[in-house]
Amino acid sequence: MLKRNFYLILFLIFFPSVPMNAQIEFSYEPGGYIWFKNSEIQLRYDSDMYCKVFYRKEGEI
């Protein structure tokens, strides 16, 4: 429960202005990466909570 709340807080920090109809995907691998993805940006967190940002420009990341 605590982890889920933490991820929700991260989501609200990094995607505060996403329109409500936007599709946002959340995925994780136990002991691995945590992903937040939408049509323009992807955030990947590793097990040490380092964040890598991927931005889609002209259809490519």
Secondary structure, 3 states (H helix, E strand, C coil): CHHHHHHHHHHHHHCCCCCCCCCCEEEECCCCCEEEECCCEEEEECCCCCEEEEECECCEC
